[in-house]
Amino acid sequence: DEYIEMKIRLGRYLQETRQKKHLTQVQLAKIIKSSQSRVAKMEIGEPSVSIDLLVRSLFALGTSKHQLAKAID
């Protein structure tokens, strides 16, 4: 299913972006006002995580719309 694949791609991209910025899951959670466990779920593409939260988290890390589109493609 394309929706699930998109979540998985966004989750992987979130993890890569977080790691490139030398942030822990806890640090990212503080930035997006969430929990470490939520960040872990986002990074593996957990079905309970919304695409909205993934996208907002990526934008919070400075991801551009162009980079986001590339990550999804």
mmCIF file as Biopython writes it, N, C-alpha, C and O atoms, coordinates in Angstrom:
data_model
#
loop_
_atom_site.group_PDB
_atom_site.id
_atom_site.type_symbol
_atom_site.label_atom_id
_atom_site.label_alt_id
_atom_site.label_comp_id
_atom_site.label_asym_id
_atom_site.label_entity_id
_atom_site.label_seq_id
_atom_site.pdbx_PDB_ins_code
_atom_site.Cartn_x
_atom_site.Cartn_y
_atom_site.Cartn_z
_atom_site.occupancy
_atom_site.B_iso_or_equiv
_atom_site.auth_seq_id
_atom_site.auth_asym_id
_atom_site.pdbx_PDB_model_num
ATOM 1   N N  . ASP A ? 1  ? 0.849  -1.188 0.000  1.0 0.0 1  A 1 
ATOM 2   C CA . ASP A ? 1  ? 0.000  0.000  0.000  1.0 0.0 1  A 1 
ATOM 3   C C  . ASP A ? 1  ? 0.896  1.254  0.000  1.0 0.0 1  A 1 
ATOM 4   O O  . ASP A ? 1  ? 1.830  1.358  0.794  1.0 0.0 1  A 1 
ATOM 5   N N  . GLU A ? 2  ? 0.597  2.191  -0.895 1.0 0.0 2  A 1 
ATOM 6   C CA . GLU A ? 2  ? 1.435  3.383  -1.057 1.0 0.0 2  A 1 
ATOM 7   C C  . GLU A ? 2  ? 1.496  4.249  0.195  1.0 0.0 2  A 1 
ATOM 8   O O  . GLU A ? 2  ? 2.528  4.853  0.483  1.0 0.0 2  A 1 
ATOM 9   N N  . TYR A ? 3  ? 0.407  4.311  0.931  1.0 0.0 3  A 1 
ATOM 10  C CA . TYR A ? 3  ? 0.334  5.114  2.147  1.0 0.0 3  A 1 
ATOM 11  C C  . TYR A ? 3  ? 1.342  4.597  3.185  1.0 0.0 3  A 1 
ATOM 12  O O  . TYR A ? 3  ? 2.052  5.377  3.821  1.0 0.0 3  A 1 
ATOM 13  N N  . ILE A ? 4  ? 1.386  3.284  3.340  1.0 0.0 4  A 1 
ATOM 14  C CA . ILE A ? 4  ? 2.323  2.668  4.290  1.0 0.0 4  A 1 
ATOM 15  C C  . ILE A ? 4  ? 3.762  2.883  3.834  1.0 0.0 4  A 1 
ATOM 16  O O  . ILE A ? 4  ? 4.636  3.202  4.640  1.0 0.0 4  A 1 
ATOM 17  N N  . GLU A ? 5  ? 3.999  2.707  2.543  1.0 0.0 5  A 1 
ATOM 18  C CA . GLU A ? 5  ? 5.342  2.911  1.994  1.0 0.0 5  A 1 
ATOM 19  C C  . GLU A ? 5  ? 5.812  4.352  2.217  1.0 0.0 5  A 1 
ATOM 20  O O  . GLU A ? 5  ? 6.976  4.587  2.541  1.0 0.0 5  A 1 
ATOM 21  N N  . MET A ? 6  ? 4.906  5.305  2.042  1.0 0.0 6  A 1 
ATOM 22  C CA . MET A ? 6  ? 5.258  6.701  2.238  1.0 0.0 6  A 1 
ATOM 23  C C  . MET A ? 6  ? 5.639  6.948  3.705  1.0 0.0 6  A 1 
ATOM 24  O O  . MET A ? 6  ? 6.601  7.665  3.983  1.0 0.0 6  A 1 
ATOM 25  N N  . LYS A ? 7  ? 4.893  6.361  4.631  1.0 0.0 7  A 1 
ATOM 26  C CA . LYS A ? 7  ? 5.212  6.513  6.055  1.0 0.0 7  A 1 
ATOM 27  C C  . LYS A ? 7  ? 6.592  5.930  6.367  1.0 0.0 7  A 1 
ATOM 28  O O  . LYS A ? 7  ? 7.369  6.521  7.117  1.0 0.0 7  A 1 
ATOM 29  N N  . ILE A ? 8  ? 6.882  4.782  5.791  1.0 0.0 8  A 1 
ATOM 30  C CA . ILE A ? 8  ? 8.179  4.138  6.024  1.0 0.0 8  A 1 
ATOM 31  C C  . ILE A ? 8  ? 9.308  5.007  5.469  1.0 0.0 8  A 1 
ATOM 32  O O  . ILE A ? 8  ? 10.331 5.191  6.129  1.0 0.0 8  A 1 
ATOM 33  N N  . ARG A ? 9  ? 9.128  5.544  4.257  1.0 0.0 9  A 1 
ATOM 34  C CA . ARG A ? 9  ? 10.144 6.410  3.656  1.0 0.0 9  A 1 
ATOM 35  C C  . ARG A ? 9  ? 10.356 7.670  4.494  1.0 0.0 9  A 1 
ATOM 36  O O  . ARG A ? 9  ? 11.489 8.082  4.741  1.0 0.0 9  A 1 
ATOM 37  N N  . LEU A ? 10 ? 9.253  8.273  4.927  1.0 0.0 10 A 1 
ATOM 38  C CA . LEU A ? 10 ? 9.357  9.478  5.753  1.0 0.0 10 A 1 
ATOM 39  C C  . LEU A ? 10 ? 10.020 9.173  7.089  1.0 0.0 10 A 1 
ATOM 40  O O  . LEU A ? 10 ? 10.810 9.972  7.590  1.0 0.0 10 A 1 
ATOM 41  N N  . GLY A ? 11 ? 9.705  8.032  7.658  1.0 0.0 11 A 1 
ATOM 42  C CA . GLY A ? 11 ? 10.321 7.629  8.922  1.0 0.0 11 A 1 
ATOM 43  C C  . GLY A ? 11 ? 11.819 7.443  8.801  1.0 0.0 11 A 1 
ATOM 44  O O  . GLY A ? 11 ? 12.585 7.883  9.659  1.0 0.0 11 A 1 
ATOM 45  N N  . ARG A ? 12 ? 12.229 6.788  7.729  1.0 0.0 12 A 1 
ATOM 46  C CA . ARG A ? 12 ? 13.664 6.597  7.492  1.0 0.0 12 A 1 
ATOM 47  C C  . ARG A ? 12 ? 14.363 7.940  7.299  1.0 0.0 12 A 1 
ATOM 48  O O  . ARG A ? 12 ? 15.457 8.175  7.814  1.0 0.0 12 A 1 
ATOM 49  N N  . TYR A ? 13 ? 13.697 8.811  6.541  1.0 0.0 13 A 1 
ATOM 50  C CA . TYR A ? 13 ? 14.284 10.130 6.282  1.0 0.0 13 A 1 
ATOM 51  C C  . TYR A ? 13 ? 14.379 10.936 7.575  1.0 0.0 13 A 1 
ATOM 52  O O  . TYR A ? 13 ? 15.351 11.661 7.789  1.0 0.0 13 A 1 
ATOM 53  N N  . LEU A ? 14 ? 13.376 10.810 8.428  1.0 0.0 14 A 1 
ATOM 54  C CA . LEU A ? 14 ? 13.400 11.485 9.720  1.0 0.0 14 A 1 
ATOM 55  C C  . LEU A ? 14 ? 14.596 10.994 10.541 1.0 0.0 14 A 1 
ATOM 56  O O  . LEU A ? 14 ? 15.325 11.792 11.130 1.0 0.0 14 A 1 
ATOM 57  N N  . GLN A ? 15 ? 14.784 9.691  10.572 1.0 0.0 15 A 1 
ATOM 58  C CA . GLN A ? 15 ? 15.905 9.122  11.329 1.0 0.0 15 A 1 
ATOM 59  C C  . GLN A ? 15 ? 17.243 9.616  10.774 1.0 0.0 15 A 1 
ATOM 60  O O  . GLN A ? 15 ? 18.119 10.018 11.540 1.0 0.0 15 A 1 
ATOM 61  N N  . GLU A ? 16 ? 17.403 9.590  9.456  1.0 0.0 16 A 1 
ATOM 62  C CA . GLU A ? 16 ? 18.643 10.047 8.827  1.0 0.0 16 A 1 
ATOM 63  C C  . GLU A ? 16 ? 18.902 11.517 9.151  1.0 0.0 16 A 1 
ATOM 64  O O  . GLU A ? 16 ? 20.020 11.905 9.489  1.0 0.0 16 A 1 
ATOM 65  N N  . THR A ? 17 ? 17.856 12.321 9.041  1.0 0.0 17 A 1 
ATOM 66  C CA . THR A ? 17 ? 17.989 13.754 9.282  1.0 0.0 17 A 1 
ATOM 67  C C  . THR A ? 17 ? 18.345 14.017 10.738 1.0 0.0 17 A 1 
ATOM 68  O O  . THR A ? 17 ? 19.211 14.842 11.030 1.0 0.0 17 A 1 
ATOM 69  N N  . ARG A ? 18 ? 17.688 13.328 11.642 1.0 0.0 18 A 1 
ATOM 70  C CA . ARG A ? 18 ? 17.975 13.478 13.072 1.0 0.0 18 A 1 
ATOM 71  C C  . ARG A ? 18 ? 19.430 13.113 13.369 1.0 0.0 18 A 1 
ATOM 72  O O  . ARG A ? 18 ? 20.125 13.829 14.090 1.0 0.0 18 A 1 
ATOM 73  N N  . GLN A ? 19 ? 19.875 12.002 12.807 1.0 0.0 19 A 1 
ATOM 74  C CA . GLN A ? 19 ? 21.241 11.542 13.055 1.0 0.0 19 A 1 
ATOM 75  C C  . GLN A ? 19 ? 22.283 12.494 12.454 1.0 0.0 19 A 1 
ATOM 76  O O  . GLN A ? 19 ? 23.332 12.728 13.056 1.0 0.0 19 A 1 
ATOM 77  N N  . LYS A ? 20 ? 21.993 13.040 11.272 1.0 0.0 20 A 1 
ATOM 78  C CA . LYS A ? 20 ? 22.920 13.997 10.646 1.0 0.0 20 A 1 
ATOM 79  C C  . LYS A ? 20 ? 23.069 15.243 11.508 1.0 0.0 20 A 1 
ATOM 80  O O  . LYS A ? 20 ? 24.122 15.882 11.513 1.0 0.0 20 A 1 
ATOM 81  N N  . LYS A ? 21 ? 22.019 15.583 12.232 1.0 0.0 21 A 1 
ATOM 82  C CA . LYS A ? 21 ? 22.057 16.750 13.109 1.0 0.0 21 A 1 
ATOM 83  C C  . LYS A ? 21 ? 22.567 16.394 14.506 1.0 0.0 21 A 1 
ATOM 84  O O  . LYS A ? 21 ? 22.561 17.231 15.410 1.0 0.0 21 A 1 
ATOM 85  N N  . HIS A ? 22 ? 23.005 15.152 14.672 1.0 0.0 22 A 1 
ATOM 86  C CA . HIS A ? 22 ? 23.562 14.667 15.945 1.0 0.0 22 A 1 
ATOM 87  C C  . HIS A ? 22 ? 22.585 14.856 17.103 1.0 0.0 22 A 1 
ATOM 88  O O  . HIS A ? 22 ? 22.967 15.275 18.196 1.0 0.0 22 A 1 
ATOM 89  N N  . LEU A ? 23 ? 21.324 14.541 16.843 1.0 0.0 23 A 1 
ATOM 90  C CA . LEU A ? 23 ? 20.286 14.618 17.869 1.0 0.0 23 A 1 
ATOM 91  C C  . LEU A ? 23 ? 19.873 13.215 18.295 1.0 0.0 23 A 1 
ATOM 92  O O  . LEU A ? 23 ? 19.839 12.293 17.480 1.0 0.0 23 A 1 
ATOM 93  N N  . THR A ? 24 ? 19.567 13.064 19.553 1.0 0.0 24 A 1 
ATOM 94  C CA . THR A ? 24 ? 19.001 11.803 20.028 1.0 0.0 24 A 1 
ATOM 95  C C  . THR A ? 24 ? 17.492 11.843 19.812 1.0 0.0 24 A 1 
ATOM 96  O O  . THR A ? 24 ? 16.924 12.894 19.515 1.0 0.0 24 A 1 
ATOM 97  N N  . GLN A ? 25 ? 16.856 10.693 19.964 1.0 0.0 25 A 1 
ATOM 98  C CA . GLN A ? 25 ? 15.398 10.658 19.874 1.0 0.0 25 A 1 
ATOM 99  C C  . GLN A ? 25 ? 14.778 11.524 20.963 1.0 0.0 25 A 1 
ATOM 100 O O  . GLN A ? 25 ? 13.754 12.169 20.738 1.0 0.0 25 A 1 
ATOM 101 N N  . VAL A ? 26 ? 15.387 11.543 22.131 1.0 0.0 26 A 1 
ATOM 102 C CA . VAL A ? 26 ? 14.881 12.359 23.247 1.0 0.0 26 A 1 
ATOM 103 C C  . VAL A ? 26 ? 14.959 13.846 22.891 1.0 0.0 26 A 1 
ATOM 104 O O  . VAL A ? 26 ? 14.019 14.598 23.145 1.0 0.0 26 A 1 
ATOM 105 N N  . GLN A ? 27 ? 16.070 14.261 22.308 1.0 0.0 27 A 1 
ATOM 106 C CA . GLN A ? 27 ? 16.227 15.668 21.926 1.0 0.0 27 A 1 
ATOM 107 C C  . GLN A ? 27 ? 15.209 16.066 20.869 1.0 0.0 27 A 1 
ATOM 108 O O  . GLN A ? 27 ? 14.613 17.140 20.950 1.0 0.0 27 A 1 
ATOM 109 N N  . LEU A ? 28 ? 15.007 15.200 19.872 1.0 0.0 28 A 1 
ATOM 110 C CA . LEU A ? 28 ? 13.999 15.496 18.851 1.0 0.0 28 A 1 
ATOM 111 C C  . LEU A ? 28 ? 12.614 15.561 19.475 1.0 0.0 28 A 1 
ATOM 112 O O  . LEU A ? 28 ? 11.814 16.431 19.132 1.0 0.0 28 A 1 
ATOM 113 N N  . ALA A ? 29 ? 12.335 14.656 20.376 1.0 0.0 29 A 1 
ATOM 114 C CA . ALA A ? 29 ? 11.027 14.645 21.047 1.0 0.0 29 A 1 
ATOM 115 C C  . ALA A ? 29 ? 10.763 15.972 21.741 1.0 0.0 29 A 1 
ATOM 116 O O  . ALA A ? 29 ? 9.646  16.488 21.693 1.0 0.0 29 A 1 
ATOM 117 N N  . LYS A ? 30 ? 11.783 16.528 22.386 1.0 0.0 30 A 1 
ATOM 118 C CA . LYS A ? 30 ? 11.623 17.827 23.051 1.0 0.0 30 A 1 
ATOM 119 C C  . LYS A ? 30 ? 11.332 18.924 22.039 1.0 0.0 30 A 1 
ATOM 120 O O  . LYS A ? 30 ? 10.498 19.794 22.286 1.0 0.0 30 A 1 
ATOM 121 N N  . ILE A ? 31 ? 12.013 18.888 20.908 1.0 0.0 31 A 1 
ATOM 122 C CA . ILE A ? 31 ? 11.819 19.900 19.859 1.0 0.0 31 A 1 
ATOM 123 C C  . ILE A ? 31 ? 10.378 19.883 19.351 1.0 0.0 31 A 1 
ATOM 124 O O  . ILE A ? 31 ? 9.766  20.933 19.157 1.0 0.0 31 A 1 
ATOM 125 N N  . ILE A ? 32 ? 9.845  18.682 19.139 1.0 0.0 32 A 1 
ATOM 126 C CA . ILE A ? 32 ? 8.490  18.567 18.570 1.0 0.0 32 A 1 
ATOM 127 C C  . ILE A ? 32 ? 7.416  18.409 19.644 1.0 0.0 32 A 1 
ATOM 128 O O  . ILE A ? 32 ? 6.245  18.182 19.338 1.0 0.0 32 A 1 
ATOM 129 N N  . LYS A ? 33 ? 7.831  18.531 20.912 1.0 0.0 33 A 1 
ATOM 130 C CA . LYS A ? 33 ? 6.903  18.415 22.042 1.0 0.0 33 A 1 
ATOM 131 C C  . LYS A ? 33 ? 6.149  17.081 22.025 1.0 0.0 33 A 1 
ATOM 132 O O  . LYS A ? 33 ? 4.921  17.022 22.077 1.0 0.0 33 A 1 
ATOM 133 N N  . SER A ? 34 ? 6.942  16.030 21.951 1.0 0.0 34 A 1 
ATOM 134 C CA . SER A ? 34 ? 6.394  14.674 21.933 1.0 0.0 34 A 1 
ATOM 135 C C  . SER A ? 34 ? 7.248  13.813 22.854 1.0 0.0 34 A 1 
ATOM 136 O O  . SER A ? 34 ? 7.982  14.333 23.694 1.0 0.0 34 A 1 
ATOM 137 N N  . SER A ? 35 ? 7.152  12.505 22.697 1.0 0.0 35 A 1 
ATOM 138 C CA . SER A ? 35 ? 7.923  11.586 23.535 1.0 0.0 35 A 1 
ATOM 139 C C  . SER A ? 35 ? 8.947  10.826 22.696 1.0 0.0 35 A 1 
ATOM 140 O O  . SER A ? 35 ? 8.829  10.724 21.475 1.0 0.0 35 A 1 
ATOM 141 N N  . GLN A ? 36 ? 9.949  10.299 23.386 1.0 0.0 36 A 1 
ATOM 142 C CA . GLN A ? 36 ? 10.971 9.496  22.700 1.0 0.0 36 A 1 
ATOM 143 C C  . GLN A ? 36 ? 10.334 8.289  22.043 1.0 0.0 36 A 1 
ATOM 144 O O  . GLN A ? 36 ? 10.713 7.921  20.931 1.0 0.0 36 A 1 
ATOM 145 N N  . SER A ? 37 ? 9.370  7.666  22.711 1.0 0.0 37 A 1 
ATOM 146 C CA . SER A ? 37 ? 8.744  6.472  22.140 1.0 0.0 37 A 1 
ATOM 147 C C  . SER A ? 37 ? 7.982  6.817  20.859 1.0 0.0 37 A 1 
ATOM 148 O O  . SER A ? 37 ? 7.923  6.006  19.935 1.0 0.0 37 A 1 
ATOM 149 N N  . ARG A ? 38 ? 7.400  8.017  20.801 1.0 0.0 38 A 1 
ATOM 150 C CA . ARG A ? 38 ? 6.692  8.459  19.589 1.0 0.0 38 A 1 
ATOM 151 C C  . ARG A ? 38 ? 7.688  8.639  18.446 1.0 0.0 38 A 1 
ATOM 152 O O  . ARG A ? 38 ? 7.421  8.250  17.309 1.0 0.0 38 A 1 
ATOM 153 N N  . VAL A ? 39 ? 8.838  9.233  18.761 1.0 0.0 39 A 1 
ATOM 154 C CA . VAL A ? 39 ? 9.878  9.421  17.741 1.0 0.0 39 A 1 
ATOM 155 C C  . VAL A ? 39 ? 10.322 8.056  17.214 1.0 0.0 39 A 1 
ATOM 156 O O  . VAL A ? 39 ? 10.470 7.878  16.005 1.0 0.0 39 A 1 
ATOM 157 N N  . ALA A ? 40 ? 10.534 7.097  18.107 1.0 0.0 40 A 1 
ATOM 158 C CA . ALA A ? 40 ? 10.934 5.747  17.681 1.0 0.0 40 A 1 
ATOM 159 C C  . ALA A ? 40 ? 9.877  5.149  16.758 1.0 0.0 40 A 1 
ATOM 160 O O  . ALA A ? 40 ? 10.215 4.535  15.745 1.0 0.0 40 A 1 
ATOM 161 N N  . LYS A ? 41 ? 8.611  5.322  17.098 1.0 0.0 41 A 1 
ATOM 162 C CA . LYS A ? 41 ? 7.525  4.809  16.257 1.0 0.0 41 A 1 
ATOM 163 C C  . LYS A ? 41 ? 7.504  5.501  14.899 1.0 0.0 41 A 1 
ATOM 164 O O  . LYS A ? 41 ? 7.256  4.860  13.877 1.0 0.0 41 A 1 
ATOM 165 N N  . MET A ? 42 ? 7.762  6.802  14.886 1.0 0.0 42 A 1 
ATOM 166 C CA . MET A ? 42 ? 7.801  7.527  13.609 1.0 0.0 42 A 1 
ATOM 167 C C  . MET A ? 42 ? 8.905  6.979  12.719 1.0 0.0 42 A 1 
ATOM 168 O O  . MET A ? 42 ? 8.714  6.796  11.517 1.0 0.0 42 A 1 
ATOM 169 N N  . GLU A ? 43 ? 10.057 6.720  13.317 1.0 0.0 43 A 1 
ATOM 170 C CA . GLU A ? 43 ? 11.212 6.301  12.535 1.0 0.0 43 A 1 
ATOM 171 C C  . GLU A ? 43 ? 11.050 4.914  11.924 1.0 0.0 43 A 1 
ATOM 172 O O  . GLU A ? 43 ? 11.716 4.602  10.936 1.0 0.0 43 A 1 
ATOM 173 N N  . ILE A ? 44 ? 10.187 4.081  12.482 1.0 0.0 44 A 1 
ATOM 174 C CA . ILE A ? 44 ? 9.964  2.758  11.884 1.0 0.0 44 A 1 
ATOM 175 C C  . ILE A ? 44 ? 8.693  2.692  11.043 1.0 0.0 44 A 1 
ATOM 176 O O  . ILE A ? 44 ? 8.355  1.644  10.493 1.0 0.0 44 A 1 
ATOM 177 N N  . GLY A ? 45 ? 7.987  3.828  10.949 1.0 0.0 45 A 1 
ATOM 178 C CA . GLY A ? 45 ? 6.771  3.851  10.125 1.0 0.0 45 A 1 
ATOM 179 C C  . GLY A ? 45 ? 5.583  3.176  10.779 1.0 0.0 45 A 1 
ATOM 180 O O  . GLY A ? 45 ? 4.722  2.623  10.094 1.0 0.0 45 A 1 
ATOM 181 N N  . GLU A ? 46 ? 5.533  3.219  12.101 1.0 0.0 46 A 1 
ATOM 182 C CA . GLU A ? 46 ? 4.425  2.637  12.865 1.0 0.0 46 A 1 
ATOM 183 C C  . GLU A ? 46 ? 3.072  3.151  12.339 1.0 0.0 46 A 1 
ATOM 184 O O  . GLU A ? 46 ? 2.912  4.356  12.145 1.0 0.0 46 A 1 
ATOM 185 N N  . PRO A ? 47 ? 2.105  2.262  12.108 1.0 0.0 47 A 1 
ATOM 186 C CA . PRO A ? 47 ? 0.802  2.667  11.567 1.0 0.0 47 A 1 
ATOM 187 C C  . PRO A ? 47 ? 0.056  3.719  12.404 1.0 0.0 47 A 1 
ATOM 188 O O  . PRO A ? 47 ? -0.726 4.499  11.861 1.0 0.0 47 A 1 
ATOM 189 N N  . SER A ? 48 ? 0.293  3.740  13.715 1.0 0.0 48 A 1 
ATOM 190 C CA . SER A ? 48 ? -0.434 4.689  14.569 1.0 0.0 48 A 1 
ATOM 191 C C  . SER A ? 48 ? 0.050  6.145  14.430 1.0 0.0 48 A 1 
ATOM 192 O O  . SER A ? 48 ? -0.607 7.069  14.909 1.0 0.0 48 A 1 
ATOM 193 N N  . VAL A ? 49 ? 1.184  6.333  13.781 1.0 0.0 49 A 1 
ATOM 194 C CA . VAL A ? 49 ? 1.750  7.678  13.625 1.0 0.0 49 A 1 
ATOM 195 C C  . VAL A ? 49 ? 1.166  8.333  12.371 1.0 0.0 49 A 1 
ATOM 196 O O  . VAL A ? 49 ? 1.107  7.717  11.307 1.0 0.0 49 A 1 
ATOM 197 N N  . SER A ? 50 ? 0.739  9.575  12.510 1.0 0.0 50 A 1 
ATOM 198 C CA . SER A ? 50 ? 0.158  10.278 11.362 1.0 0.0 50 A 1 
ATOM 199 C C  . SER A ? 50 ? 1.252  10.834 10.453 1.0 0.0 50 A 1 
ATOM 200 O O  . SER A ? 50 ? 2.350  11.164 10.902 1.0 0.0 50 A 1 
ATOM 201 N N  . ILE A ? 51 ? 0.929  10.928 9.186  1.0 0.0 51 A 1 
ATOM 202 C CA . ILE A ? 51 ? 1.852  11.543 8.232  1.0 0.0 51 A 1 
ATOM 203 C C  . ILE A ? 51 ? 2.048  13.012 8.608  1.0 0.0 51 A 1 
ATOM 204 O O  . ILE A ? 51 ? 3.133  13.565 8.427  1.0 0.0 51 A 1 
ATOM 205 N N  . ASP A ? 52 ? 1.006  13.634 9.125  1.0 0.0 52 A 1 
ATOM 206 C CA . ASP A ? 52 ? 1.096  15.027 9.556  1.0 0.0 52 A 1 
ATOM 207 C C  . ASP A ? 52 ? 2.211  15.198 10.590 1.0 0.0 52 A 1 
ATOM 208 O O  . ASP A ? 52 ? 3.009  16.130 10.488 1.0 0.0 52 A 1 
ATOM 209 N N  . LEU A ? 53 ? 2.270  14.316 11.573 1.0 0.0 53 A 1 
ATOM 210 C CA . LEU A ? 53 ? 3.308  14.409 12.606 1.0 0.0 53 A 1 
ATOM 211 C C  . LEU A ? 53 ? 4.692  14.186 12.004 1.0 0.0 53 A 1 
ATOM 212 O O  . LEU A ? 53 ? 5.646  14.871 12.372 1.0 0.0 53 A 1 
ATOM 213 N N  . LEU A ? 54 ? 4.805  13.247 11.096 1.0 0.0 54 A 1 
ATOM 214 C CA . LEU A ? 54 ? 6.087  13.006 10.421 1.0 0.0 54 A 1 
ATOM 215 C C  . LEU A ? 54 ? 6.547  14.253 9.679  1.0 0.0 54 A 1 
ATOM 216 O O  . LEU A ? 54 ? 7.699  14.667 9.802  1.0 0.0 54 A 1 
ATOM 217 N N  . VAL A ? 55 ? 5.650  14.844 8.914  1.0 0.0 55 A 1 
ATOM 218 C CA . VAL A ? 55 ? 5.986  16.028 8.115  1.0 0.0 55 A 1 
ATOM 219 C C  . VAL A ? 55 ? 6.331  17.205 9.027  1.0 0.0 55 A 1 
ATOM 220 O O  . VAL A ? 55 ? 7.315  17.904 8.787  1.0 0.0 55 A 1 
ATOM 221 N N  . ARG A ? 56 ? 5.531  17.429 10.067 1.0 0.0 56 A 1 
ATOM 222 C CA . ARG A ? 56 ? 5.817  18.531 10.994 1.0 0.0 56 A 1 
ATOM 223 C C  . ARG A ? 56 ? 7.166  18.331 11.675 1.0 0.0 56 A 1 
ATOM 224 O O  . ARG A ? 56 ? 7.895  19.295 11.907 1.0 0.0 56 A 1 
ATOM 225 N N  . SER A ? 57 ? 7.496  17.093 11.992 1.0 0.0 57 A 1 
ATOM 226 C CA . SER A ? 57 ? 8.783  16.797 12.628 1.0 0.0 57 A 1 
ATOM 227 C C  . SER A ? 57 ? 9.948  17.089 11.679 1.0 0.0 57 A 1 
ATOM 228 O O  . SER A ? 57 ? 10.970 17.641 12.086 1.0 0.0 57 A 1 
ATOM 229 N N  . LEU A ? 58 ? 9.781  16.716 10.434 1.0 0.0 58 A 1 
ATOM 230 C CA . LEU A ? 58 ? 10.824 16.991 9.440  1.0 0.0 58 A 1 
ATOM 231 C C  . LEU A ? 58 ? 11.006 18.490 9.244  1.0 0.0 58 A 1 
ATOM 232 O O  . LEU A ? 58 ? 12.135 18.975 9.158  1.0 0.0 58 A 1 
ATOM 233 N N  . PHE A ? 59 ? 9.900  19.225 9.173  1.0 0.0 59 A 1 
ATOM 234 C CA . PHE A ? 59 ? 10.003 20.677 9.040  1.0 0.0 59 A 1 
ATOM 235 C C  . PHE A ? 59 ? 10.676 21.286 10.268 1.0 0.0 59 A 1 
ATOM 236 O O  . PHE A ? 59 ? 11.439 22.244 10.145 1.0 0.0 59 A 1 
ATOM 237 N N  . ALA A ? 60 ? 10.401 20.741 11.443 1.0 0.0 60 A 1 
ATOM 238 C CA . ALA A ? 60 ? 11.028 21.232 12.678 1.0 0.0 60 A 1 
ATOM 239 C C  . ALA A ? 60 ? 12.540 21.036 12.647 1.0 0.0 60 A 1 
ATOM 240 O O  . ALA A ? 60 ? 13.280 21.769 13.304 1.0 0.0 60 A 1 
ATOM 241 N N  . LEU A ? 61 ? 12.995 20.046 11.884 1.0 0.0 61 A 1 
ATOM 242 C CA . LEU A ? 61 ? 14.431 19.794 11.734 1.0 0.0 61 A 1 
ATOM 243 C C  . LEU A ? 61 ? 15.043 20.593 10.584 1.0 0.0 61 A 1 
ATOM 244 O O  . LEU A ? 61 ? 16.232 20.463 10.294 1.0 0.0 61 A 1 
ATOM 245 N N  . GLY A ? 62 ? 14.225 21.418 9.934  1.0 0.0 62 A 1 
ATOM 246 C CA . GLY A ? 62 ? 14.739 22.273 8.865  1.0 0.0 62 A 1 
ATOM 247 C C  . GLY A ? 62 ? 14.637 21.696 7.466  1.0 0.0 62 A 1 
ATOM 248 O O  . GLY A ? 62 ? 15.238 22.227 6.532  1.0 0.0 62 A 1 
ATOM 249 N N  . THR A ? 63 ? 13.890 20.625 7.310  1.0 0.0 63 A 1 
ATOM 250 C CA . THR A ? 63 ? 13.712 20.021 5.990  1.0 0.0 63 A 1 
ATOM 251 C C  . THR A ? 63 ? 12.900 20.968 5.106  1.0 0.0 63 A 1 
ATOM 252 O O  . THR A ? 63 ? 11.882 21.511 5.537  1.0 0.0 63 A 1 
ATOM 253 N N  . SER A ? 64 ? 13.355 21.160 3.872  1.0 0.0 64 A 1 
ATOM 254 C CA . SER A ? 64 ? 12.626 22.026 2.927  1.0 0.0 64 A 1 
ATOM 255 C C  . SER A ? 64 ? 11.530 21.219 2.226  1.0 0.0 64 A 1 
ATOM 256 O O  . SER A ? 64 ? 11.532 19.989 2.262  1.0 0.0 64 A 1 
ATOM 257 N N  . LYS A ? 65 ? 10.615 21.915 1.602  1.0 0.0 65 A 1 
ATOM 258 C CA . LYS A ? 65 ? 9.553  21.236 0.855  1.0 0.0 65 A 1 
ATOM 259 C C  . LYS A ? 65 ? 10.154 20.390 -0.266 1.0 0.0 65 A 1 
ATOM 260 O O  . LYS A ? 65 ? 9.670  19.297 -0.558 1.0 0.0 65 A 1 
ATOM 261 N N  . HIS A ? 66 ? 11.211 20.905 -0.890 1.0 0.0 66 A 1 
ATOM 262 C CA . HIS A ? 66 ? 11.884 20.182 -1.967 1.0 0.0 66 A 1 
ATOM 263 C C  . HIS A ? 66 ? 12.511 18.884 -1.443 1.0 0.0 66 A 1 
ATOM 264 O O  . HIS A ? 66 ? 12.382 17.831 -2.068 1.0 0.0 66 A 1 
ATOM 265 N N  . GLN A ? 67 ? 13.189 18.967 -0.293 1.0 0.0 67 A 1 
ATOM 266 C CA . GLN A ? 67 ? 13.802 17.773 0.311  1.0 0.0 67 A 1 
ATOM 267 C C  . GLN A ? 67 ? 12.715 16.759 0.704  1.0 0.0 67 A 1 
ATOM 268 O O  . GLN A ? 67 ? 12.888 15.552 0.539  1.0 0.0 67 A 1 
ATOM 269 N N  . LEU A ? 68 ? 11.614 17.264 1.217  1.0 0.0 68 A 1 
ATOM 270 C CA . LEU A ? 68 ? 10.502 16.395 1.602  1.0 0.0 68 A 1 
ATOM 271 C C  . LEU A ? 68 ? 9.957  15.649 0.382  1.0 0.0 68 A 1 
ATOM 272 O O  . LEU A ? 68 ? 9.712  14.444 0.441  1.0 0.0 68 A 1 
ATOM 273 N N  . ALA A ? 69 ? 9.773  16.364 -0.704 1.0 0.0 69 A 1 
ATOM 274 C CA . ALA A ? 69 ? 9.271  15.750 -1.940 1.0 0.0 69 A 1 
ATOM 275 C C  . ALA A ? 69 ? 10.225 14.682 -2.440 1.0 0.0 69 A 1 
ATOM 276 O O  . ALA A ? 69 ? 9.785  13.628 -2.901 1.0 0.0 69 A 1 
ATOM 277 N N  . LYS A ? 70 ? 11.523 14.936 -2.355 1.0 0.0 70 A 1 
ATOM 278 C CA . LYS A ? 70 ? 12.527 13.953 -2.766 1.0 0.0 70 A 1 
ATOM 279 C C  . LYS A ? 70 ? 12.469 12.703 -1.877 1.0 0.0 70 A 1 
ATOM 280 O O  . LYS A ? 70 ? 12.609 11.580 -2.362 1.0 0.0 70 A 1 
ATOM 281 N N  . ALA A ? 71 ? 12.264 12.908 -0.590 1.0 0.0 71 A 1 
ATOM 282 C CA . ALA A ? 71 ? 12.213 11.790 0.353  1.0 0.0 71 A 1 
ATOM 283 C C  . ALA A ? 71 ? 11.018 10.886 0.071  1.0 0.0 71 A 1 
ATOM 284 O O  . ALA A ? 71 ? 11.103 9.668  0.225  1.0 0.0 71 A 1 
ATOM 285 N N  . ILE A ? 72 ? 9.919  11.478 -0.338 1.0 0.0 72 A 1 
ATOM 286 C CA . ILE A ? 72 ? 8.698  10.714 -0.626 1.0 0.0 72 A 1 
ATOM 287 C C  . ILE A ? 72 ? 8.808  9.979  -1.949 1.0 0.0 72 A 1 
ATOM 288 O O  . ILE A ? 72 ? 8.297  8.869  -2.095 1.0 0.0 72 A 1 
ATOM 289 N N  . ASP A ? 73 ? 9.477  10.601 -2.916 1.0 0.0 73 A 1 
ATOM 290 C CA . ASP A ? 73 ? 9.540  10.070 -4.286 1.0 0.0 73 A 1 
ATOM 291 C C  . ASP A ? 73 ? 10.305 8.775  -4.389 1.0 0.0 73 A 1 
ATOM 292 O O  . ASP A ? 73 ? 10.435 8.220  -5.481 1.0 0.0 73 A 1 
#
